[in-house]
Every structure is written in C-alpha cells, then in structure tokens.
Amino acid sequence: MTTSSQAPQTMPAPHEHTAPDTPSHAELVARAAALRDRLWEEAPRADRDRRLDERTVDAIRDAGLFRLLTPRRSGGYETDSRTLLDVVTELGRGCGSAAWVTGVLNAGNFVAALFPDEAREEVWGKNPDAGVALVLGPGAPAHRVEGGALVTAKWPYSSGSLHCDWAVLTLPVRDGDAEPVPYLALVPMRDTTVEDTWFITGLRGTGSNTIVVDGKTVPDHRLIPLASALDGTLPPRHPEETLYRCSFSGVLLTSLLGAQLGEVRAALELVLEKAPKRSINASNYTSQVQSVTFQTTVAEAATKIDTALFHAYRLTGDIDAHARRGEMPDVPTRTRVRTDSAYASRQCREAVDLLVTAHGTSAFAEFNPLQRIWRDVNVAGRHAGFGAGIPEEMYGRVLLGEDPRAVSFLL
C-alpha cells in the first residue's frame, strides 16, 4: 500500500522515559510500521477466516509488541498509553483486526500487572510475551469457597481469545447470602474453552468469541475488586511502577482507539492515491481530483481524522502525565478522558463515511479494502466504551457538579 504525502501527519512523539534496555517510543512505532505492508496483504484472509493467522500473531509477538504495558520486572517494556496508541495505530494502517487484538492484549497485560506478584509470576514467569485478554462484561455470579471463588460462567465478545495465554474476566462473587461483589478474575486459558460465536459484520478477524469457565476455582491471589482497580485504590505493588497508578478505563479505551485511527488513515491514503485515475460518473470530470465537491469532502475527512488524533493525544497526555507523577487522575479528568475517546471514535466513523462516499459505489465492492475498513470502523465505534451517548452524559454530569458514576462504572 502506498502512503500518500497528503495524508495527515502524526504529532511529535512524547518525551522518552525509558530504561537503557527498553526500546524507545520511536523504535516500537517503527517495529509496528515495518509490519504494516504484511498486515495489509493478510487482512482480507483474516476477515474471511474470522481470525488472525498464527504467523501474523507470531510476527507481532516477535516484534515485542505484546510487551508494551507488561512490567519491566517481568520482562516487559512498561511504556505508556501514548506508545500503546501510536503502535496500535500503525498496525491499524495494515489490519484493523490485528491492531484491535494487539491493543486488547496489551490492555489485559496492564490489568494483570495490578494483581499480586504471585499472579504476575504465573503469567509472565516463563513467558514475558504472554498476552492477557480483558472482558469487562460480567459473567454469572461465582460463589466464595475456601481459598477462592468457584466459577461457572460465560463471557462473550472476548477479543483475542484465540491468541491469549490468560484472561481477566469480570466476575460477580457471592459470599453466602450477601449481594455479589464484582471482582476481576485472572484465569489461565487452559482452564477455559472458547465457543465460536463471533459472527459479526466488522472486525471479523479479532475472533472475539465466548470464553467459558466450567466449575473452576480461581484462587484468592488471582482475584481483585473491580471498584478498587478502577479507582486506583489497590495497594501499590511496587512504588516505582507508576504506570499502574494511571487510569484503568483510559488505558482500555486507548487500546481500542488505535485500530480505528489506523484504519481511517489507511482509507484516506487509499482514496487520495486512487483519485487521479478515477472519473466521476454522469459528470464531465475525467478525474475525481478536478471536482470541487471531492476536494472539500476529502478535506473534511482529513480534518476529522486530525481532530480524532488531537483528542486521542490529549487523553493519552492526561493519562501519562498523571502516571509519571504516580497519581490517579481525578473523576473530572477521567470523565473527560472517556468523552475524548468517544468523540475521537465518532470522528473516525464520520471520516470513513465521507471517504467511501467520495470514492464512489465501488468502495463497497468485495475486492475493495475500503468496504472492510468501513465495516471495521463502524463496528469498533459501537463498542460499549464509546457508544450509546453514555460518555457524553457522564461528562455533562461532571460539568453540572453531579457524579458520573451514577451512569456507568467504567471510569
């Protein structure tokens, strides 16, 4: 795929805060960019097969791109949310499904790092490249037993379930007759089965199937309260690991934005590349480039992409600045982060709509990558973290002095 010089440019990279043995932000983004052409070629197969090819996953793993948010003491890079965003965006310029899975597994690794050292050792002790899926939709309630919780439940929409080693699952735990309390449960994939349930229009290659746990006990050291994880009130495992004091929901939403940003940038590049050789039917224009309407449409799409990037970079800047200080962002900041992510996602969706309209009806031909990108971005933008107007409602409550957590726990 050719990259147009007219496509929007990314903003300057953030300040580097890496140890000598940790790849820099620029190096990690370059590794992702080096995979882009390969991913572009393999994306149609992932879409058709409803899963990523194992060689694709191996290439991402071999580039170290599952280690972005894994603790350094566990062999990871322990970078930041801006690096996560930029790496996943580069992958998204090649394949949205590969980018989405990479983002989710890195977010899962971030959450796994919130667990005690005993659990961390189980996850990464023998494999620093281990990936952890993350599902925030709750399963059926578990029952407290001696030393843990007995679990029989299902979790649909488990992105990366075909390629992860562990999963963090949201689990209501009932102790006796008391009301269930939501926990995060860290479960090895060997204790699960995966039901093939992902028959969705877009992001088909993510293999976001259903994880099933049937009669397994999750030990206490692999259970943490969901509310404490979201609010940053878990006891700090290692004070120097300031990354894990930052916004849980912010990292999750960042991990999901990159695929959309990458794909919509690829769509703009493709439309601009093809325009000189495409006429406009039922007009006197022998090239789309000659049309003022085409010019203004691609300009509007490019501006929406830039706007999405501005908001994405503002939210990662907020997250990372607090993390470097070892502080959890306050409720208004976390609410604005969620709204920024939703607004950026909507700009991507609106931009890709403009681009397929500008390109013409052939954008929806099965051979045309634009129709796959259009499907992917439209499905991604309806993720619960971005959709249904909930982020905007939460931000409005903050602006009016009300508690946004009355609307949603994801903050």
Long-range contacts (C-beta under 8 A, 24 or more apart in sequence): 1-36, 1-37, 1-40, 1-93, 1-94, 1-266, 1-269, 1-270, 2-269, 2-273, 3-269, 4-268, 4-269, 4-272, 4-273, 6-272, 6-302, 7-265, 7-268, 7-269, 7-272, 7-302, 8-265, 8-268, 8-302, 8-305, 8-306, 8-309, 10-86, 10-89, 10-309, 11-309, 11-310, 11-313, 13-82, 13-86, 14-80, 14-82, 14-83, 14-317, 14-320, 17-80, 17-324, 18-77, 18-79, 19-72, 22-72, 22-77, 22-78, 22-79, 23-64, 23-77, 25-79, 25-82, 25-83, 25-86, 28-64, 28-65, 28-68, 28-77, 28-79, 28-83, 28-86, 28-87, 29-83, 29-86, 29-87, 29-90, 31-63, 31-64, 31-65, 31-87, 32-63, 32-65, 32-86, 32-87, 32-88, 32-90, 32-91, 33-90, 34-63, 35-59, 35-60, 35-63, 35-90, 35-91, 35-94, 36-90, 36-91, 36-93, 36-94, 37-94, 38-94, 39-91, 39-94, 39-95, 39-98, 40-93, 40-94, 40-95, 40-266, 40-369, 42-95, 42-98, 43-94, 43-95, 43-96, 43-97, 43-98, 43-205, 43-369, 43-372, 44-369, 44-372, 46-95, 46-97, 46-98, 46-204, 46-205, 47-97, 47-204, 47-205, 47-372, 48-204, 49-205, 50-198, 50-199, 50-204, 50-205, 50-207, 51-162, 51-205, 51-207, 52-95, 52-97, 52-98, 52-101, 52-162, 52-163, 52-205, 52-206, 52-207, 54-163, 56-95, 56-98, 57-98, 57-101, 57-163, 60-91, 60-98, 60-102, 61-129, 61-131, 64-129, 65-91, 65-102, 65-106, 66-102, 66-105, 66-106, 66-109, 66-129, 66-130, 66-131, 67-109, 67-128, 67-129, 68-106, 68-109, 69-106, 69-107, 69-109, 69-110, 69-113, 69-243, 69-251, 70-109, 70-113, 70-124, 70-128, 70-130, 71-113, 71-120, 71-124, 71-238, 71-241, 71-244, 72-241, 73-238, 73-241, 74-113, 74-120, 74-121, 74-123, 74-124, 74-125, 74-128, 75-124, 75-128, 76-109, 76-124, 76-128, 78-241, 78-243, 79-243, 80-243, 80-316, 80-319, 80-320, 80-323, 81-246, 81-250, 81-251, 81-254, 81-316, 81-319, 81-320, 81-323, 82-313, 82-316, 82-317, 82-320, 84-251, 84-254, 84-255, 84-258, 84-316, 85-254, 85-257, 85-258, 85-261, 85-312, 85-313, 85-316, 86-258, 87-258, 88-255, 88-257, 88-258, 88-259, 88-262, 89-258, 89-259, 89-261, 89-262, 89-265, 90-262, 91-258, 91-259, 91-262, 92-258, 92-259, 92-260, 92-261, 92-262, 92-263, 92-265, 92-266, 93-262, 93-263, 93-265, 93-266, 93-269, 94-262, 94-266, 95-205, 96-203, 96-205, 96-259, 96-260, 96-262, 96-263, 96-372, 96-373, 96-376, 96-377, 96-380, 97-203, 97-204, 97-205, 97-206, 97-259, 97-376, 98-205, 99-258, 99-259, 99-262, 99-263, 100-159, 100-203, 100-206, 100-256, 100-259, 100-380, 101-159, 101-160, 101-163, 101-205, 101-206, 101-207, 103-254, 103-255, 103-256, 103-257, 103-258, 103-259, 104-133, 104-134, 104-159, 104-160, 104-206, 104-255, 104-256, 105-131, 105-132, 105-133, 105-160, 105-163, 105-164, 106-131, 106-255, 107-134, 107-251, 107-252, 107-254, 107-255, 107-256, 108-132, 108-133, 108-134, 108-160, 108-164, 108-166, 108-167, 108-168, 110-243, 110-244, 110-248, 110-251, 111-168, 111-184, 111-229, 111-248, 112-166, 112-168, 112-186, 113-237, 113-241, 113-243, 113-244, 114-184, 114-224, 114-229, 114-234, 114-237, 114-244, 114-248, 115-186, 115-221, 115-222, 115-224, 116-221, 116-237, 117-237, 118-221, 119-186, 119-221, 119-222, 120-237, 122-188, 122-222, 123-165, 123-166, 123-186, 127-165, 130-165, 130-166, 131-160, 131-163, 131-164, 131-165, 131-166, 132-164, 132-165, 132-166, 132-167, 132-168, 132-186, 133-158, 133-159, 133-160, 133-161, 133-164, 133-166, 133-167, 133-168, 133-211, 134-167, 134-168, 134-252, 135-167, 135-168, 135-169, 135-170, 135-211, 136-170, 136-252, 136-384, 136-410, 137-170, 137-384, 138-170, 138-171, 138-172, 138-182, 139-169, 139-170, 139-171, 139-172, 139-213, 140-172, 141-171, 141-172, 141-173, 141-174, 141-180, 142-171, 142-172, 142-173, 142-174, 142-185, 142-218, 143-173, 143-174, 144-173, 144-174, 144-175, 144-176, 145-217, 147-217, 147-219, 147-220, 148-217, 148-218, 148-219, 148-220, 148-222, 148-223, 149-173, 149-183, 149-185, 149-217, 149-218, 149-223, 150-215, 150-216, 150-217, 151-185, 151-187, 151-213, 151-215, 151-216, 151-217, 151-218, 152-213, 152-214, 152-215, 152-216, 153-212, 153-213, 154-195, 154-210, 154-211, 154-212, 154-213, 155-210, 155-211, 155-212, 156-197, 156-208, 156-209, 156-210, 157-198, 157-208, 157-210, 158-194, 158-208, 158-209, 158-210, 158-211, 159-203, 159-206, 159-207, 159-208, 160-206, 160-207, 160-208, 161-189, 161-194, 161-207, 161-208, 161-209, 161-210, 161-211, 162-194, 162-207, 162-209, 163-207, 164-189, 165-189, 167-192, 167-211, 169-211, 169-213, 170-226, 171-218, 171-223, 173-223, 181-225, 182-225, 182-226, 182-227, 182-409, 183-223, 183-224, 183-225, 183-226, 184-223, 184-224, 184-225, 184-226, 184-229, 185-218, 185-222, 185-223, 186-218, 186-222, 186-223, 187-213, 187-216, 187-218, 187-222, 191-216, 192-216, 200-379, 201-375, 201-378, 201-379, 202-372, 202-374, 202-375, 202-376, 202-377, 202-378, 202-379, 202-380, 203-259, 203-375, 203-376, 203-379, 203-380, 204-375, 226-409, 227-409, 230-409, 230-410, 230-411, 231-328, 232-328, 239-326, 242-323, 242-324, 242-325, 242-326, 243-323, 245-322, 245-323, 245-326, 245-327, 245-328, 246-319, 246-320, 246-322, 246-323, 246-328, 246-329, 247-318, 247-319, 247-322, 247-328, 247-329, 247-333, 247-334, 247-337, 249-334, 249-337, 249-338, 249-385, 249-410, 249-411, 250-315, 250-316, 250-318, 250-319, 250-329, 250-334, 250-337, 250-338, 250-341, 251-319, 252-385, 252-410, 253-315, 253-337, 253-338, 253-341, 253-385, 253-386, 254-312, 254-315, 254-316, 254-319, 254-341, 256-341, 256-345, 256-380, 256-383, 256-385, 256-386, 257-312, 257-341, 257-344, 257-345, 259-376, 259-380, 260-308, 260-344, 260-345, 260-348, 260-349, 260-376, 260-377, 260-380, 260-381, 261-305, 261-308, 261-309, 261-312, 261-344, 261-348, 263-348, 263-352, 263-373, 263-376, 263-377, 264-305, 264-308, 264-348, 264-351, 264-352, 264-355, 264-373, 264-377, 265-305, 266-369, 266-373, 267-351, 267-352, 267-355, 267-356, 267-370, 267-373, 267-374, 268-298, 268-301, 268-302, 268-305, 268-351, 268-355, 270-359, 270-369, 270-370, 271-298, 271-301, 271-355, 271-358, 271-359, 271-370, 272-298, 274-359, 278-359, 278-360, 280-360, 281-360, 288-358, 294-358, 297-354, 297-355, 297-357, 297-358, 298-354, 298-355, 298-358, 300-354, 301-351, 301-352, 301-354, 301-355, 301-358, 302-351, 304-347, 304-348, 304-350, 304-351, 304-354, 305-347, 305-348, 305-351, 307-344, 307-347, 308-343, 308-344, 308-345, 308-347, 308-348, 308-351, 309-344, 311-340, 311-341, 311-343, 311-344, 311-347, 312-340, 312-341, 312-344, 314-340, 315-340, 315-341, 315-344, 331-398, 331-403, 331-404, 331-405, 331-411, 332-398, 334-411, 335-391, 335-394, 335-395, 335-397, 335-398, 335-404, 335-411, 336-395, 336-398, 338-385, 338-391, 338-394, 338-395, 338-410, 338-411, 339-391, 339-392, 339-394, 339-395, 341-385, 341-386, 341-391, 342-385, 342-386, 342-387, 342-391, 342-392, 343-391, 345-380, 345-381, 345-383, 345-386, 346-381, 346-386, 348-377, 348-380, 348-381, 349-377, 349-378, 349-381, 352-377, 352-378, 384-410, 385-410
